[in-house]
Amino acid sequence: MLQLAYPTLLVVYLAGLTLQKKRALKAGDTPDTSDPASHPAFIACGFLWLAALTLPFWTRPLELFPAAPAAIAGTLCFALGFAVRVAAYRHLGLMFTYHLGQRAGHQLITDGIYRWMRHPSYVGSTLTLLGLCVVARSWQMLVAEILAVVPLMGVRIQREEALLARSFDEEWTRYAARTPRFGI
């Protein structure tokens, strides 16, 4: 039964990514020309992130941790991360996009989950991936995900915050001063 924990959570994870409504920028929205999404290094990190998800299928689990406690702890971490990401996605509504830019009529969202952290979507994604690594008991996957995801998120967060600072000036400055980036 424990052998099914990782494949099951992986299916849930990939289904969650696939089923999210893709909200592209539309006419009247302003794309950010500094969006790194099409940069070759960004794309390479994306491929490493996806490839790392396959590592538990062809590497040995770390025997240092028993399977049952790892499955329970990892599933709880996964569920918390998934819930945080969904809350962020739902709270932003139409303001959530995969490409950097500003929607027509864009407002700075500072309530709901954004009251406690500026980047709940990234926090949720990180917890979800960490949960997958724990369930799989895969140190190789953890290292690969760190090498892939940290640069992706770091660049993306930097660009998002620069865009928000340009767009919302003083309102962003006050919000950023009182709200931690990752809730800690």
N, C-alpha and C positions, 0 to 999 in steps of 0.2 A: 504494500500500500504506500509506503514512504517513497518508493521509486517513482510514483506518479505525482508527487508533490511538485517537483520542479517543472515537468512538462505541462501540468495543469495550470500553474501560475504563469508560465510562459505564454500559453494560449490566451489566458485572460489579459495579460499585458499587451500582447500583439493585437488582440481584438479591440482592446481599449484604444490603442493608437489608431487602428484602422477605422473604427466606428465614430471617432470624433469628427464632428462636422468640420470640414476644411473651410476656413473662413479667409479667403484671399482678399487682398485689397481690391477695391472696385473704383470705377470712375468717380472722381471727386475726392478720393483718398490721396494722400501724399506719401509715395514710397520713400524710404530712407536709402540714399545711394551708398551708405556705408554698410548695408546689410551684408554680412559675411557668408550668407547661405550658399552662394554660388562659387565661392573661392575653393580652389582645388584642395587646399589643406583642410578646410571645413568639411568637404565631401569625403575626404580620406578618413577623417575622424568619425564621420557618420558610418562609414563602412566598417571600421574597427569596432564601433559600438555594436553594430548588428552581428558581426562575426563573433564577438565575445559572448553573445548569448548562446552560441552553439558549443562553447568550450565544455560545459558539464557533460555533454554527450560523448566526448572522446578523451576526457581526462579523469584521473582518479579523484574521488572526493577526499578532502582533508580529514583524516581519521582522528585528528585531535579532538574533534567535537562529535558526540553521538548524534546519529541521524534524527531521532525523534525530537530532542530539544531544539536542534537546529531547524527542523521543519516547522515547529511551533513558533519559535522566535522569528524566523524569516517570514513566515506567513503573516504574523502580526505586523511586522515592519512593512511588508508589502501592502497590506490592507490599509494601514495608516497613510502610507505614501499615496496610494491610489485615491483614497478619500480626500486628501489634501489637494491633489492635482485636479480632481473632478470639481471640488469646491471652488478652486481658483478659476477654472475654465467656465463654470456656470456663472460665477459672480461677474466676470468680465463680460459675459454674453457676446454681443457682436463686436466688442472692442478687442477680443482675443483673435490674434492672427499668427500665422507661422512666419510671415515675412515682416520685417521691420517697416513701420510706416505709421502714419497718423490718419485715422479715419476722419471723414468730414464730421464735424460736430463732436470730436473726441473730447472726453472729459477725463480728468485724473481720478481714478478710483482709489479711495482711501478708507473705505468702510468694509464691513464683512471680514473675510480672512485677510484682506489687505490692511486691516487695522493693526495686525500683529506682525506682519512681515511684508517686505516689498516684493519678494519673488516666491510666492507660495507654489507656483507651478514647478519651478526648479527644485524646491525643497521636496515636493511630492515625488517628482521624477527620481531624485537621488535616493529617497527612502525606498521607493519601489525597486530600483536596481539593487540597492543594498540588500533588501529582503530576498531578491532572487539569488544573489551571491551566497547569502547565509543558508537558504534552503538547499542550494546545490553543494554547499561546503566546498566552494571552488575559489582558492586563492588566485588561480590564474585568471579567472573571470573578473575578480575584484581588481586586480592590477590592470587588466586590459580595459575595463570600464573606466578606471581612474585616468588612464592615459588617453582615452577617447573622449570622455564626457567632461572632464575638468577644463580642457582647452575650449571645447564647444561652448559650455556654459559661461566660462570666464569672458570670452570675447563677446558673446551675445549679451550678457548682463551689462558689460561696459558700454556697448553700443545702445542698448535700450535706455540706460540711465542718461546717456548723453542726449538722446532724442527727447526724453521726457524733460530734461533740464532746459533744453532749447524751447520746447513747446509750452511748458508751464512755469518757467522761470521761478518766481518767488514761491508759488504754491508748491512746486516740486521741492524747493530748498527746505521749506518748513516740514513737509511730509518726510523727506529723507532724513532730516535732523531728528525727528521724533520716532521714526519707525525703523527697527533693525532690518538689514537686508535679508537675513534668513531667519528671523524670529528669535535669535539668541544674542 
